[in-house]
């Protein structure tokens, strides 16, 4: 199995083609991009909490189409919090070609695993907690984006999303939230603030 090394941790990389997939996956290009993302992360000095978050991800699964996660079909990126597996839609990954954007996107979902563990390995109990966790993850993502060297436009995109709780709630409602471990998948865009 392919893998990347992030701050000394080996993170396996897997590929899945799901139902209704319309775009092919260029595995070599994805692995190259993931390696560039890892190299950028590895080149920075991180506060201990951020370093631990990056190293806490157990696997990245790049997918296209609809894939089954804990009995639920997902068709957009999301984190399986209890298993620490990030399901990253390959087309979204390919749309965000900058290593710094990919790295802050990856961190966002790493932070959701940190939150899950901090709450006693429990999923968010209601919408209020889901939104609060998302705002916290976005705040941490902004701090990481600054360390990574994201430009002001990219950081403002995340800040604007963080500051609009109705958009956060709508984004979270698109995913499989707190059911069977597949929590709050994301929809791709030019940049993804998280969620």
Backbone bond lengths (Angstrom), bond angles and torsions (degrees), N, CA, C in turn:
res aa  C-N    CA-C-N  psi(-1)  N-CA   C-N-CA  omega(-1)  CA-C   N-CA-C  phi
1 X - - - 1.447 - - 1.528 108.99 -
2 X 1.315 115.57 140.34 1.464 121.13 177.54 1.524 109.44 -68.91
3 X 1.334 115.79 161.11 1.463 119.78 178.23 1.522 109.49 -158.84
4 X 1.334 114.40 164.97 1.453 121.63 170.23 1.521 106.89 -124.96
5 X 1.324 115.98 159.31 1.462 121.04 177.86 1.511 108.49 -112.30
6 X 1.334 115.89 120.72 1.457 122.14 -179.74 1.520 108.28 -120.96
7 X 1.325 115.89 112.29 1.466 122.22 178.40 1.531 111.43 51.86
8 X 1.311 115.52 40.30 1.457 121.79 177.78 1.518 114.87 88.37
9 X 1.324 118.07 -10.91 1.465 121.44 179.48 1.524 109.31 -93.27
10 X 1.319 116.39 133.55 1.459 121.31 175.94 1.515 108.41 -87.06
11 X 1.325 116.00 122.46 1.468 121.38 -179.94 1.525 107.71 -114.68
12 X 1.330 116.99 110.65 1.466 120.12 178.39 1.531 111.14 -61.25
13 X 1.317 115.55 147.71 1.460 123.08 177.52 1.519 107.74 -122.33
14 X 1.328 115.08 127.77 1.456 121.37 -178.55 1.526 108.23 -124.41
15 X 1.332 116.33 158.49 1.461 121.77 179.11 1.518 108.98 -126.00
16 X 1.356 116.04 137.37 1.465 120.99 177.38 1.520 109.38 -136.92
17 X 1.315 114.76 134.09 1.457 120.77 171.87 1.520 106.18 -107.07
18 X 1.320 114.77 118.54 1.457 120.12 -176.18 1.516 112.71 -99.30
19 X 1.316 113.97 -172.57 1.460 121.07 177.95 1.526 110.01 -61.63
20 X 1.310 115.15 145.61 1.457 123.27 174.56 1.531 113.52 60.73
21 X 1.308 117.96 22.37 1.467 120.51 177.24 1.527 108.59 -67.38
22 X 1.331 116.31 131.49 1.459 120.13 -179.38 1.526 111.98 -114.82
23 X 1.317 117.11 -18.44 1.455 120.79 -179.67 1.524 110.03 -106.75
24 X 1.322 117.29 134.57 1.460 119.19 175.75 1.531 110.01 -74.65
25 X 1.314 115.93 156.00 1.464 120.60 177.29 1.517 108.72 -103.83
26 X 1.305 115.31 126.47 1.455 121.40 173.38 1.530 106.25 -93.20
27 X 1.316 115.71 90.55 1.463 120.79 -174.10 1.523 112.43 -59.11
28 X 1.314 116.93 -39.18 1.466 119.88 -179.07 1.525 110.62 -63.89
29 X 1.335 117.22 -42.93 1.465 120.97 179.64 1.531 110.63 -66.76
30 X 1.314 116.99 -39.21 1.468 120.34 179.04 1.521 110.27 -65.29
31 X 1.324 116.91 -44.74 1.472 119.72 178.80 1.528 111.33 -63.61
32 X 1.322 116.68 -37.68 1.465 120.28 177.00 1.534 109.20 -62.31
33 X 1.327 116.95 -47.48 1.462 121.09 179.55 1.519 112.46 -63.89
34 X 1.322 116.56 -39.69 1.469 119.95 177.84 1.528 110.42 -65.92
35 X 1.332 116.62 -36.94 1.463 120.32 176.77 1.520 112.01 -65.61
36 X 1.339 116.30 -38.77 1.469 120.31 176.99 1.527 110.79 -65.36
37 X 1.336 116.38 -40.15 1.461 121.20 176.71 1.527 109.80 -60.97
38 X 1.329 116.72 -47.81 1.462 121.21 -179.74 1.524 110.53 -61.66
39 X 1.335 117.03 -41.65 1.471 120.23 179.92 1.523 110.85 -61.86
40 X 1.331 117.82 -39.63 1.459 120.41 178.20 1.531 110.15 -65.42
41 X 1.319 116.85 -45.90 1.470 120.18 178.27 1.520 109.65 -58.34
42 X 1.313 116.34 -45.15 1.467 121.53 -177.75 1.524 113.28 -66.25
43 X 1.325 117.30 -21.14 1.467 121.07 -176.74 1.528 113.11 -83.73
44 X 1.324 117.03 -6.97 1.465 121.06 -175.46 1.529 110.66 -105.21
45 X 1.323 114.95 159.00 1.458 121.38 173.53 1.523 107.36 -97.33
46 X 1.340 115.50 126.11 1.465 120.80 -172.27 1.520 111.96 -114.63
47 X 1.335 117.33 141.70 1.462 119.64 167.88 1.535 107.91 -58.97
48 X 1.326 118.16 148.73 1.471 120.64 -175.81 1.529 114.62 -52.72
49 X 1.327 118.23 -39.70 1.473 119.65 -177.97 1.522 111.37 -65.57
50 X 1.334 117.25 -38.29 1.462 120.31 179.38 1.532 110.49 -70.96
51 X 1.317 116.60 -40.97 1.468 120.05 178.18 1.522 110.38 -61.19
52 X 1.327 116.48 -44.59 1.468 120.45 179.44 1.526 110.78 -62.50
53 X 1.330 117.15 -37.70 1.464 120.38 179.04 1.518 110.80 -63.43
54 X 1.334 116.89 -47.91 1.467 119.99 178.35 1.528 110.92 -57.38
55 X 1.321 116.34 -42.76 1.473 120.36 -175.89 1.522 112.77 -76.87
56 X 1.337 117.64 -10.70 1.458 120.88 -177.66 1.510 115.27 -81.31
57 X 1.338 117.56 -12.18 1.458 119.65 179.63 1.528 108.39 -74.90
58 X 1.322 116.30 129.65 1.466 121.18 -175.63 1.525 113.76 -90.95
59 X 1.351 116.78 -23.24 1.466 119.12 -178.02 1.523 109.25 -167.76
60 X 1.327 115.44 151.75 1.463 122.01 169.39 1.529 106.58 -117.64
61 X 1.318 116.10 129.07 1.461 121.77 174.69 1.523 107.26 -113.51
62 X 1.326 116.65 113.27 1.456 121.20 174.08 1.523 107.11 -87.41
63 X 1.331 116.12 133.47 1.463 118.99 -175.21 1.519 110.77 -142.74
64 X 1.324 113.90 162.04 1.460 122.95 169.03 1.514 107.28 -134.45
65 X 1.330 115.90 151.96 1.453 121.01 -178.64 1.518 110.55 80.61
66 X 1.320 116.15 -153.34 1.454 122.13 179.62 1.525 108.59 -106.49
67 X 1.322 116.04 123.72 1.464 120.58 179.24 1.515 109.68 -118.10
68 X 1.322 114.85 151.48 1.450 120.61 -178.74 1.521 109.72 -90.23
69 X 1.329 115.31 127.27 1.456 122.73 176.85 1.522 107.00 -128.46
70 X 1.311 116.29 115.68 1.468 121.56 -179.88 1.530 112.53 50.86
71 X 1.325 115.67 41.28 1.455 120.90 175.99 1.512 115.35 85.86
72 X 1.339 117.60 -0.56 1.462 121.47 -178.67 1.521 109.59 -118.96
73 X 1.335 116.54 139.01 1.457 120.66 176.03 1.526 109.44 -81.68
74 X 1.314 116.01 130.51 1.459 119.87 173.27 1.513 108.31 -121.71
75 X 1.317 116.21 148.54 1.462 119.83 179.24 1.518 111.27 -129.31
76 X 1.307 115.59 17.29 1.453 120.79 175.73 1.517 109.37 -149.93
77 X 1.321 117.62 162.27 1.464 120.30 -173.65 1.519 113.78 -58.49
78 X 1.314 114.99 151.54 1.452 120.59 177.96 1.513 111.97 -174.15
79 X 1.303 114.96 166.55 1.456 121.39 -178.13 1.515 110.36 -109.44
80 X 1.289 115.57 130.59 1.460 122.56 169.53 1.529 104.55 -89.71
81 X 1.331 115.95 92.75 1.464 121.46 -168.57 1.518 113.82 -60.75
82 X 1.328 117.39 -44.37 1.466 118.44 -174.70 1.522 112.43 -71.08
83 X 1.325 118.34 -27.72 1.461 121.30 177.58 1.530 112.81 -98.18
84 X 1.343 117.23 -4.92 1.471 123.23 -179.71 1.526 111.20 54.53
85 X 1.338 115.24 49.73 1.460 121.98 177.35 1.525 108.17 -118.93
86 X 1.317 116.68 124.03 1.462 121.92 177.87 1.515 108.51 -95.33
87 X 1.324 116.09 118.52 1.459 122.59 175.00 1.523 106.97 -93.23
88 X 1.335 115.86 108.98 1.457 122.21 -171.69 1.513 108.57 -114.08
89 X 1.308 116.98 115.44 1.457 121.15 179.57 1.527 108.82 -62.89
90 X 1.323 115.95 124.03 1.464 121.23 -174.82 1.524 111.89 -58.51
91 X 1.342 117.30 -39.68 1.468 119.03 -179.18 1.522 110.86 -66.71
92 X 1.331 118.69 -34.86 1.462 120.49 175.65 1.529 110.05 -65.50
93 X 1.310 116.13 -45.83 1.456 120.82 178.63 1.533 110.46 -57.03
94 X 1.323 116.18 -44.23 1.463 120.86 -179.39 1.528 112.57 -68.87
95 X 1.341 117.76 -31.22 1.464 121.10 178.86 1.524 112.10 -69.20
96 X 1.315 117.32 -30.15 1.466 122.65 179.26 1.524 107.84 -99.55
97 X 1.323 117.42 84.91 1.461 120.30 -171.55 1.521 114.23 -80.78
98 X 1.321 118.28 -11.77 1.467 120.20 -179.97 1.522 110.58 -79.91
99 X 1.324 115.89 130.46 1.465 120.39 -179.82 1.522 111.68 -59.12
100 X 1.345 117.59 -34.09 1.465 119.13 -178.57 1.526 112.26 -70.12
101 X 1.341 117.38 -36.30 1.468 120.61 176.74 1.531 109.32 -67.84
102 X 1.322 116.08 -44.62 1.468 119.27 178.14 1.526 110.70 -60.65
103 X 1.324 117.09 -41.88 1.468 120.89 -177.02 1.516 111.80 -67.27
104 X 1.343 118.71 -39.56 1.466 117.61 179.24 1.518 111.22 -74.12
105 X 1.339 116.78 -30.67 1.469 120.73 174.23 1.534 109.77 -63.22
106 X 1.312 116.51 -46.89 1.463 121.92 178.38 1.531 110.20 -59.44
107 X 1.330 116.50 -45.77 1.456 119.96 -178.98 1.521 111.46 -58.90
108 X 1.326 117.02 -41.46 1.468 120.69 -178.63 1.528 110.61 -50.59
109 X 1.314 115.84 -47.01 1.463 119.23 -178.06 1.521 111.78 -76.51
110 X 1.321 117.77 -29.07 1.465 119.79 171.38 1.527 109.71 -59.65
111 X 1.330 116.05 -39.38 1.474 119.88 -178.54 1.524 111.34 -67.48
112 X 1.323 118.16 -32.18 1.470 119.85 176.21 1.538 110.81 -62.02
113 X 1.324 117.24 -33.82 1.473 120.12 175.77 1.529 109.67 -66.54
114 X 1.336 117.02 -40.77 1.468 121.35 176.84 1.526 109.76 -59.22
115 X 1.323 117.11 -45.61 1.469 121.18 179.99 1.526 110.99 -61.28
116 X 1.325 116.00 -44.78 1.468 121.69 -179.37 1.527 110.03 -57.28
117 X 1.315 116.71 -46.38 1.466 120.85 179.92 1.527 111.40 -67.42
118 X 1.328 116.56 -40.00 1.472 120.82 -178.97 1.520 111.68 -64.19
119 X 1.316 116.88 -26.75 1.472 121.54 178.99 1.528 111.54 -93.12
120 X 1.327 116.72 23.04 1.463 120.04 177.15 1.507 113.27 74.73
121 X 1.339 116.64 33.98 1.466 122.41 -178.64 1.520 111.55 59.84
122 X 1.325 114.33 44.25 1.467 120.31 179.33 1.522 110.16 -121.57
123 X 1.335 114.56 141.77 1.452 120.69 174.63 1.522 108.99 -75.05
124 X 1.319 117.30 160.36 1.460 121.68 176.50 1.522 109.04 -58.16
125 X 1.330 115.94 134.39 1.471 119.89 -173.06 1.524 113.66 -82.02
126 X 1.336 117.74 -22.82 1.463 120.13 -177.54 1.528 109.37 -157.48
127 X 1.328 115.06 178.24 1.468 120.12 -177.67 1.518 112.01 -61.03
128 X 1.316 117.68 -38.03 1.463 120.49 -179.17 1.528 110.30 -60.76
129 X 1.325 117.00 -44.08 1.461 120.19 179.30 1.524 111.34 -71.21
130 X 1.316 117.15 -36.69 1.466 120.13 177.32 1.525 110.66 -59.95
131 X 1.336 116.64 -45.99 1.466 120.63 179.82 1.526 110.05 -65.69
132 X 1.332 116.98 -42.58 1.474 120.14 179.64 1.526 110.83 -60.77
133 X 1.323 117.02 -42.62 1.469 119.71 177.96 1.523 111.09 -64.36
134 X 1.324 115.62 -38.04 1.458 119.17 179.82 1.528 111.08 -66.37
135 X 1.321 117.45 -43.90 1.464 120.84 178.44 1.533 109.69 -61.51
136 X 1.323 116.77 -42.86 1.467 120.02 177.74 1.534 110.54 -61.29
137 X 1.325 117.29 -45.08 1.469 120.48 179.89 1.526 110.71 -63.57
138 X 1.311 117.30 -37.78 1.468 120.52 177.85 1.529 110.81 -66.74
139 X 1.327 117.24 -40.80 1.471 119.87 177.02 1.526 111.04 -60.64
140 X 1.325 116.50 -43.67 1.467 120.28 178.50 1.527 110.28 -66.86
141 X 1.332 116.74 -38.29 1.471 121.65 178.75 1.527 110.64 -62.04
142 X 1.320 117.20 -39.22 1.467 121.19 178.49 1.528 109.92 -62.81
143 X 1.332 116.74 -44.54 1.471 120.00 178.34 1.527 110.77 -60.89
144 X 1.320 116.70 -41.65 1.465 121.65 178.73 1.522 110.77 -67.11
145 X 1.333 116.82 -40.69 1.469 120.57 179.06 1.522 110.92 -59.13
146 X 1.311 116.81 -37.35 1.473 120.19 178.45 1.533 110.50 -65.93
147 X 1.315 116.70 -42.90 1.473 119.91 178.35 1.524 110.38 -63.91
148 X 1.321 116.62 -38.37 1.471 121.41 -178.62 1.518 112.84 -71.69
149 X 1.324 117.37 -18.59 1.457 120.49 -178.90 1.514 114.37 91.62
150 X 1.343 117.70 21.75 1.459 119.41 175.17 1.523 109.51 -59.15
151 X 1.323 116.21 147.46 1.462 118.70 -179.27 1.528 110.79 -77.86
152 X 1.331 115.69 168.35 1.471 121.98 -174.87 1.526 111.58 -59.76
153 X 1.331 117.45 -36.84 1.473 120.93 179.62 1.527 111.09 -63.00
154 X 1.324 116.41 -42.79 1.466 120.28 179.99 1.528 111.13 -65.91
155 X 1.310 116.65 -41.10 1.470 120.33 179.59 1.527 110.21 -68.25
156 X 1.326 117.47 -40.41 1.474 120.10 178.34 1.520 110.91 -62.55
157 X 1.320 117.62 -36.58 1.466 121.25 177.54 1.531 110.36 -57.73
158 X 1.317 116.71 -45.09 1.468 121.25 179.20 1.530 110.16 -67.93
159 X 1.331 116.80 -43.23 1.471 120.29 179.79 1.522 111.45 -61.80
160 X 1.322 117.76 -43.00 1.463 121.09 179.32 1.528 111.17 -61.97
161 X 1.317 116.15 -40.86 1.463 119.40 177.83 1.529 109.88 -65.44
162 X 1.321 117.01 -45.93 1.468 121.71 179.96 1.528 111.64 -56.97
163 X 1.320 116.69 -36.17 1.463 121.82 -174.57 1.518 113.97 -83.51
164 X 1.326 118.32 -0.33 1.468 122.02 -179.37 1.529 108.90 -119.48
165 X 1.326 115.21 87.68 1.461 118.85 -174.40 1.520 113.24 -65.13
166 X 1.330 118.35 -24.66 1.465 118.77 176.35 1.528 110.39 -68.25
167 X 1.339 117.34 -36.44 1.466 120.30 175.56 1.526 110.55 -67.88
168 X 1.323 116.93 -39.95 1.464 120.34 177.44 1.516 109.80 -59.88
169 X 1.324 116.63 -48.41 1.469 120.93 -178.47 1.526 110.32 -61.36
170 X 1.327 117.42 -43.66 1.472 120.54 179.27 1.519 110.77 -61.79
171 X 1.327 117.01 -41.59 1.472 121.36 179.27 1.521 110.39 -64.10
172 X 1.310 116.60 -45.10 1.461 119.96 -179.90 1.521 111.29 -64.52
173 X 1.335 116.85 -35.86 1.461 120.25 179.80 1.519 113.03 -66.97
174 X 1.336 117.36 -17.43 1.461 120.59 177.71 1.521 112.06 -74.23
175 X 1.314 117.87 -19.23 1.460 121.09 -172.84 1.508 113.11 -102.19
176 X 1.319 114.80 -179.53 1.452 122.69 174.07 1.511 105.19 -90.97
177 X 1.309 117.32 98.50 1.462 120.43 -169.94 1.517 111.70 -97.93
178 X 1.307 115.82 113.64 1.452 120.75 172.86 1.512 114.70 71.78
179 X 1.320 118.27 12.31 1.458 120.50 -179.49 1.518 108.69 -106.53
180 X 1.297 117.15 116.99 1.451 121.18 174.46 1.516 114.56 64.65
181 X 1.304 118.35 16.48 1.453 120.85 175.02 1.507 115.46 95.54
182 X 1.326 119.66 -16.87 1.463 119.95 177.85 1.513 107.22 -87.85
183 X 1.307 116.52 102.70 1.449 120.15 -169.05 1.519 111.56 -110.93
184 X 1.323 114.90 127.99 1.456 123.77 169.44 1.522 115.24 48.08
185 X 1.331 118.00 59.57 1.453 118.84 173.09 1.526 111.58 -60.06
186 X 1.329 116.70 159.37 1.452 123.40 -174.71 1.520 111.36 -113.20
187 X 1.298 115.95 157.91 1.469 121.91 175.21 1.519 109.07 -105.56
188 X 1.338 118.08 136.34 1.457 120.14 -176.66 1.514 112.93 -69.60
189 X 1.293 114.40 159.43 1.456 122.46 175.49 1.516 108.16 -163.90
190 X 1.307 117.78 -170.37 1.458 119.97 178.99 1.519 110.15 -60.59
191 X 1.317 114.88 -39.35 1.468 121.88 171.40 1.513 104.51 -139.57
192 X 1.293 118.34 153.66 1.450 120.34 177.65 1.511 107.67 -122.73
193 X 1.330 117.00 121.33 1.447 119.18 -178.93 1.514 112.19 -73.79
194 X 1.277 117.81 -18.57 1.454 120.68 -177.79 1.501 109.74 128.55
195 X 1.303 115.16 -165.30 1.451 118.90 176.86 1.438 109.73 122.67
